[in-house]
Amino acid sequence: MAVNIHIVEEPRWGATAADLLAGCLKAKPDALVSFPTGHTPLPFYAELAGRAAADAAPFRRLRAVMLDDYLGATALPSNFYRWLRRELFDAIGLDDSRLLRIPSEPDGIEQACSDFERALAAQGGCDLQFLGLGGNGHIGFNDPGADAATRTRVVELAPETARANAEYWTNGYVPTRAVTQGIGTILAAKRICLLVRGPAKADMLRRALHGPIGAEVPASFLQQAPELTVIADLAAAARL
Ligand code: F6R
């Protein structure tokens, strides 16, 4: 495995991630890229929005694929598709024709997950997979217990993962099931970039990169990625 670790503070943190995407798009203007939701990538997405406002050309052929969403997302007041549209896709001019959406409707979901895997492969596979790191070591919605063979599927959220997502919801409602690219799906990407910020992730980042590889820490499977880039701020990198 080739690992490239960048330890940088904002505003370099977001710019470093944006530079990685820019390099990928320069080599392949219609690259297929997967983006996470959450707090971590926000400075990166803000940087991309700023760059697209100055020059939209590099983003014109970019294709995107979703990493995860809640099960039954369409009926929910808040979902990852809308989140990504608001925080990133509208700003970089990415319309739905260039987006491979992860299925999220309960009816026929198993078939839809297989179809999604097939569509991803038919589009040439993911060129660059950006990921955040869960406090319990999850990537996507692959909570502890998920192994390297998992593909896109419905998952029950670990209680701590559901709690961490609670702030996105009102009236105490928190979804408990989601659809996620599996670890095997994620590892099939040609290149992976793990985005990490803040002191709360420091211990988990050390375990992910230097601990034993196994389902207890799903992010540890990233040690098996063909090409891994980590972009961490000083606080997240404190225990490396
Ligand atoms: C979100 C996702 C999650 C987050 C992770 C970190 O689409 O796949 O795995 O990346 O929970 O979330 P934040 O960045 O909010 O700490």
Residues whose N, C-alpha, C, O or C-beta is under 5 A from the ligand:
A	BS01	F6R	P36 T37 G38 H39 T40 P41 D68 L131 G132 L133 G134 H138 I139 G140 F141
